[in-house]
Amino acid sequence: MRGDLAVFVAALGGVLLSMLVYRMTPAGRAAGDQTGRGGSFVLGFWVRNWFYWLIRPVTRTSLALGLTPFFYNALAVVFGAASMAAFIVGELPGAGWMILASGLADVMDGEVARARGLADARGAFLDSTLDRYSEFLAFVGMAWFYRGTVTALLVLVALGGSLLVSYTRARGESVGVLCKLGVMQRAERMLLTGVGAIVDPAVTAAAGWSTGRLLAGIVALIALGTVATSVYRTVWIARSLSGRGS
């Protein structure tokens, strides 16, 4: 338990140090610059661009090894399955690390595809669909961990809300309306569940709570945020389509 927390604190220290180094680079000083990559992130473009800068060595290594985007698509699902297994056996920190690893693999898929000029409709479809599988597996494991409690129901709501957030955007795009508005998109969900699962045992032990209580609160927040976002997007897209010809 303490070892997992120590690793997390060390990793967090490395993250903050890398941010400081990035801030000193020309790209980092141009705060808020947009690199042309798709998607959005609630913490802002600067943080997003810092992250892409941070993983650049991994991208270059992947290209040198000839790794394909699908390799990372599949790896993300494998990590999702690993997180499910970790939740089932009650190993919260392990599950959290696997969730974060799955998110990194998902990012690497896009980076390798763009670097190789392989970004196409097939790749986009596989990326989006396999993301859902990965997230689904993690939530299934979480539901098992909380089986027999009210939190298990919240996990199901969070899973349904997460899928609806993605569906409303995809369905909107299919009728010509792009909507990325709202909170609790995939990046935020993975960060919250991943970090929450990693630190939960240490935090709950220090607070005298039962293991899983901190993560349960995060699950409730995700459930609320995803459902609210999916409803908001539904209304926003419907209004945008109002008056259009059938």
N, C-alpha and C positions, 0 to 999 in steps of 0.2 A: 504493500500500500504506500508506504513512505517512498519506496524506490520509484514507483510510477509518478508520484508527485514531484520527486526530485528531477526526474527526466523531463517532465513537462515544464518545470520552472527553468531548467537549463535550456530547453528548446525555445521557451518564450524569451529568455535573455538573448539567445542567438537571433531571434526574429527582430527584436528591438534594435540590436546592434546593426543588423543588416539594413534596417530602415534608415539608421543614422548614416551609414556608408552611402546608401542610395541617394539620400538627401543631398550629399555632397557632389554627386555626379551631375553633369549638365541636364540629363533627362529628369533627374529627381528634383532639380531646382525649378524646372518648368512645371510647377505644381498644377495638376489638373489637366495636363495635356492628354489628348486622346490618340491612341495608337491605331485606331481603325478596327480593333477586334470587336466582335459582336458581344452582345450581352450587357448586363449592367450589374452593379454591385452596390449594396447599400452603404458601404463604408467609403465610397468615392473612387474616382478614377485614379487618384494618386496611389492609393493602396493597391488597386488592381494592377497598375503598371509596375509598381514595386515588386509585386509577386511574380509577374512575368519576367522581370529582370532577374529575380532571385533564381528562378528555375532554368534560366538560359543554359547553364552548363549541362543540365540534365537533357535539355532539348538537343544540344549539340552532340552529346554522347549517344542519344537515341538515333540520331541521323547517321552517325558514324557506324553504329552497329546494324543499321538497316532495319530498325524496328518500324512497324507499320502502325497507322492509327488504330486498326482493328485489334492489334496486340494490346493496346491500352484500354480499348473498349472492353475486351474480355477480362483484362486484369482488374478493371473496376468492379466487374460482376463477381470475380473471385474474392476480392476484398470484401464486397458486400455479403457474400456467403460466409466469409470468415467472421465478420462482425455478428452475423446471426448466430453462428456456433458459439461465439464468445458470450453473447447475451444468454443463450440457453444454459450454459454451464455457470452463469453468474459472474463471469469475469468482465466487469464493467470497463476497467481501463483498457484491456485488450480490445474490447469492442469499439471503444472510442478511437483508439489508434487505427483500427481497420477502417472505420468510417472516414477518417481524415486521409488515409492512404487511398481509399476509393475515390475521394474527391480530387486528389492529386493526379491519379491515373486518368480521370475524366478530363482534367485540364491538359494533360500531356497529349491526349488524343487530338485535341484541336490544334495544339502547337505543332505537332508532327505533320498533321494534315496540311496546315498552311505552309509550313516550311518545304514540304515536298510538292506543293501544288496539287494536292489530292482532294481538296475540299470540294465535294459535290453533293448532289441530292441523296445519293445512296449513303454516303458517309454521315450526312446530317441525320438521316432517318435512323441508322444504326446507333449513332451516338445518343440521340434523344431517347430512343426506345430502351436501350440497354441501361441508361441512367435510371429509368423507372424500375427496371428489374433490381438493380443494385440497391436502390432506396427501399423497395418493397421488402427485400430480404432482411435489411437491417431492422425495419419496423416489425417484421414477423418475429425476429428474435427478441425485440424489446417487449412485444406483447406477451411472449412466453415468460420472460423474466417477471413481468407484473401480473401474471395469470392469477385469477381469483381476487383481484383488487379493482377498485374504480379506475385506477390509472391505466389498466389494460383497455378500458373503453376509450380513454383519452388517446391512447396510442392509435386505436382504430380511427378515431376522428382525425388525428394528425396525419395518418396515412391517407385517408380519403381526401382531406383538405389539400395535401401536397400534390396528389394526382390531379385534383381539380384546378389547382393553380396552373399546372402545366397544360391541362386540357383546354382551359378557357383561352390561354394564349394561342395554342396551336389551332383551335377552332376559329378564333378570330382571324388569324393569319390566312386561314383557308378561304375566308370570305373577304379578304382584302383589308382587314383592320389589324394593325400591330399595336398590341397593348402589353407593355412591360411594367405597368404601374403596380404598386402594392409592396407588401413586405413578405418576409419568410419565403423568398425564392430559394432555389436549391443551394446556392453557396451559403446563405445564412443558416439554413436548416442543418447542413452538414457541420458547419462550424459549431453551432450550438449543441447539437447532439454529441458530436465527437469530443469537444472540450468538456462538456457536461459529464459525459460518461467517464472520462479520464480522471477528473478531479473529484467526482462524487464520493468515492469511499473515504478519501482524506477529509473532505469538508464535512461530511455527515458524521464521521467519527469525532471530529473536533467539536461539533455542535451537539453531540449526544443524540443525533437522529438515527433512524433506521437507514441502512444502506439503500440507495435508490431514491431517497426523498428529493434530493436536489435535482436529479434528472427528471423526476416526475413533474416538478414545477416547470422545467424547461419544455417537457412534452405538452403540458397544458398551454404554455405560451405559444408553442408551434401550432397546436390545434386551433387556438383562437385566431392567430395571425393568418394561417392558411385559409381557413373558412372565410374570414372577413375579406381577404384578398380575392378569393375566387368569386364571392358575391359581388364585390366592387367591380371586378373586371367584367362580369356578366352584364351588369347594369351599364357600364361604360361602353362596352362594345355594342350592346343593343341600341343605346342612344346614338352611337356613331352610325349605325346602320339605318336608323330611323329616317324615312323619307327617300331612301334609295330605291331605285327601280328593282322589281323582283326578277 
